[in-house]
């Protein structure tokens, strides 16, 4: 399987896991929240919001346009910290995030 297809498959998995965990929103946040310049929009969005409204759409756009993908990715540690103590069954989500980190960092 080629790398863009592998990455797209993992992105679909991330969305599915967020939905299963109840961390998928029907409406996007305000434009101001999306315009944050902080890493992960940490000052304006939760991590699941950032994944849904920033990371996933950006990655899909890059893949569809054939643009270069990020050469470094480290979402998993942020997710582990964010969800720590939540009691949610996170193994599948964290594995998918680790997979996308590995695929993007292998370049």
N, C-alpha and C positions, 0 to 999 in steps of 0.2 A: 504494500500500500504506500502511496506517496505521502510525503509529509503534510501538504495542505489538506488532503482528505483525512488523514489521521487527526489533525488539529480540529477540523470542522466536526468530526465525530465526537471528540472530547467536549467541544463547546456545546453541542446538543445535549450531551450527558450532564454538563454543569447546569444547564437550564432545567432539565428534568429533575435533577436532585434538589435544586432550589424550590421548584414547584412542590415536590413531595414533602419538603420540610416546612412548607407554608411561608417561604420567604420569597415569593414572587408577587409583585404588585400589579394591579390592573392599570393604574395611572402613573405616568412619569412624574418625578418631582419638578418643582419650579425650575425654569431656565437658569435662574441665579445659582441654584444648588448644583446644577450640572456644569456651571462655568468655573467651579473652584479650580485653583491652580495647585492645591495641595495634593501630595501622593494619595491615591485611592479616594480623593475628595473627602478625606477624613474629617474635614471641618463642616461638611454639609450633608453627607450621605452616610448611610450605614454600609457595611461591606456588601451585604446582599444587593442593596440598591446600586452600588458602584458596579458590581458584576453585571447586573441586569441592564442598566442604562448607560454604562460607559464601556466597560471591558468587552462584553459580548458583541454589541453593535459595532464597535471599532474593529474588533478582530474579523467579524463577518465582512465588513466593508473592505478591509485589506485583502482578505482571501478572494473575494469576488473580483476585485480590481487587479489581482495579481501583483499587488504592491509588496515590498519587502516587509517581513514580519519583525516584531521586536526581537532583538538578539539576546535579551536578558529578561527573565520573568521570575518573580518570587512571591506569588500570591499565597502559597500554602502556609507559610509562617504567619502571615497576617490573618488568615482564616482560622488557624488554630487558636490564635490569641483572641480573636473576636468571639468565637463560639465557645471558648473555655467555660466550663461549668454550666452550659446551657441544657445539658441532659438530652440533647437531640441525638438521633442516630446519624452521626456525621461521617462514618467511615467511607461511604461511597462518594460523597461530595469531596472530602479531603483527598481521596485517591484520584479523582478526576482533576482536581486542581494541581496535584503533584504531577500528573501526567502532562498537563499543558505546560507546567513549569519546565519539565524535562524536555519536552519536544522543542520548546522555544530556546532553551539554553544549550541544546546540543549543536547548534549551528557553528 
